[in-house]
Amino acid sequence: MQSFEIQEEKSIPDGIGGHIKDWFPVTSVEGYLDLVTGTNLNPVQNAFIEESTHLLIIPEFTPAITDDMRIVDQHNRFYLVTYADDPVGVGHHNEIYCKYGGVIDGKG
């Protein structure tokens, strides 16, 4: 299992009357990140799956993960959340579809 940081973007005062957006940690989770492989054999169009590059499985259910967040791994690679799923709605585990976004310079 790997450790991941869940982050959300917030608008903060810039000190001169405006605001800037930045990413802030929400929680840390442990899970399994895997590459999503697609096929053209499935005629069903699930847009969030089609644009996703990876799937993060979090075995210990973590509430309040939304599509407006991102996942950062231990190597500062980040993944934008495309769909946060609580399969069958029973709070057993999370399946987070995400799209690779790049590498963060520094940590933040």
Secondary structure, 3 states (H helix, E strand, C coil): CEEEEEEEEEEEECCCCCEEEEEEEEEEEEEEEEECCCCCCCCCCCHHHHCCCEEEEECCCCCCCCCCEEEECCCCEEEEEEEEECHHHCCCCEEEEEEEEEECCCCC
